Amino acid sequence: MVRANATVGRHPTNDFVVDDPRVSGVHLELTRVGSRVLVHDAGSTNGTWLGPHRVRDVELVKGAELTIGDSLIRFDVDRDAVSPAPAARESFGELVGRSAVMRELFSTLERISAKELGVLIQGETGTGKEEVARAIHAQSNRAAGPFIVIDATALPEALAESLLFGHEKGAFTGAHERRIGFFEAARGGTVFIDEVGELPSTLQAKFLRVLERREITRVGGHTPLPIDVRVVSATNRDLRTAIERGKFREDLYFRLAQVRVFVPPLRQRAEDLGLLCAKLLARANSSAMIDVDALERLSTMSWPGNVRELNNVLLRASALAQDGVIRSQDVAGEGDGFRGTEGERNALDLSGRFSEAKERAIERFERAYLALLMKRCQGNLSAASREADVARHHLRDLLKKRGLYGVSLDDE
Ligand SMILES: Nc1ncnc2c1ncn2[C@@H]1O[C@H](COP(=O)(O)OP(=O)(O)OP(=O)(O)O)[C@@H](O)[C@H]1O
């Protein structure tokens, strides 16, 4: 499992704040990989230094001292205390998963659901952020109240305020009668703001006031009305970068993100595929079963659309399945780069013996995956090894095997 577990920097949104003008806003990331803790310089201006060496990626050892800006920081790694123990359960609300990262997430959700804290859910598109929000609501003391979804990308700016906070009769042309807004409608329940990073700045200011005072005033109204809602929000981009660029208010971020949870991308949790397939097929009322080769094939895909994409692939595959069994060929040509053009699909040669066709497909997949990975990591083997969660030496062997070792991938 690879992800930024904590950040260090000058900006107050970091997990560890270093008040030093020569330290960058977000200076470095600490990532746990198994029992190891890695440091990654997050593109800082003045660099991360280990003694006289400027480092980009380095593993932490107990007592290690790094210099950032004019500050010396010393790490003590408590290997027993790096993350919450994974829950024993393999589901939470409608969510399923048996990978350690998902069980850790369930354990965190168990602890925070009943608390009246603002939760910010981060993760790529389709990872299940809305499902997480629904599960938090369902496990909270507000479960009997409404769950109202607000998509910040779909709020027309001119109408946004009235949609959120309501309006009085005659407040503007066309306001023929009083309307209550989402916040009033959600009384006793939860408001879920999807893509919260997209809120226009004028609304951000109003939103902050509402959350601080816990009251709203309808457009055209004069009397503030108390609100009784919990706010859970989601974003698929790093709001800290948006804050750095002045696109998102830091004070609003703190209100929304009293707790932050991260939903990992599907490609980092292939162990979840079996459970997910069973759940998604059952939800679609399909009695189809999935065989081992098909599952293996799914586990080699990179799933840019995450669980939503898996769901689509399964729906198509169950329509193709013969005798109610989804086989490898039913999911071939799906997911990752293969889903693109018709030409690409045709290029996936499905003829001949199974083992040979499979080897061709794997070769194709590995080349595509590795090329993209190395490009994303700008050729840095250590970074790529962490991102792909593949041991460095194994990754090097794979790159050699596929003729990509030491190759410039700029034009791939
Ligand atoms: N762990 C899971 N178990 C079961 N179903 C899941 C899981 N994760 C996601 N899903 C399903 O996948 C689909 C996409 O999930 P969801 O809409 O919550 O994603 P999202 O992260 O909010 O996406 P977006 O960022 O695009 O809004 C939904 O049908 C959801 O029920």
The ligand as an ORCA input file, in Angstrom:
! r2SCAN-3c Opt
* xyz 0 1
  N     -15.993     -0.635     -1.233
  C     -17.126     -0.652     -1.945
  N     -18.021     -1.649     -1.760
  C     -19.149     -1.683     -2.496
  N     -19.476     -0.784     -3.438
  C     -18.637      0.224     -3.663
  C     -17.419      0.348     -2.929
  N     -16.769      1.442     -3.357
  C     -17.530      1.985     -4.312
  N     -18.661      1.258     -4.514
  C     -19.691      1.528     -5.524
  O     -19.045      2.128     -6.650
  C     -19.828      3.164     -7.208
  C     -19.056      4.466     -7.189
  O     -18.907      4.896     -5.841
  P     -19.130      6.427     -5.384
  O     -20.151      7.102     -6.223
  O     -19.328      6.429     -3.910
  O     -17.693      7.013     -5.771
  P     -17.116      8.500     -5.590
  O     -15.734      8.341     -5.068
  O     -18.073      9.314     -4.775
  O     -17.070      9.005     -7.088
  P     -16.940     10.521     -7.659
  O     -15.668     11.096     -7.117
  O     -16.853     10.313     -9.134
  O     -18.171     11.247     -7.206
  C     -21.109      3.213     -6.389
  O     -22.074      2.408     -7.052
  C     -20.711      2.559     -5.074
  O     -21.820      1.951     -4.445
*
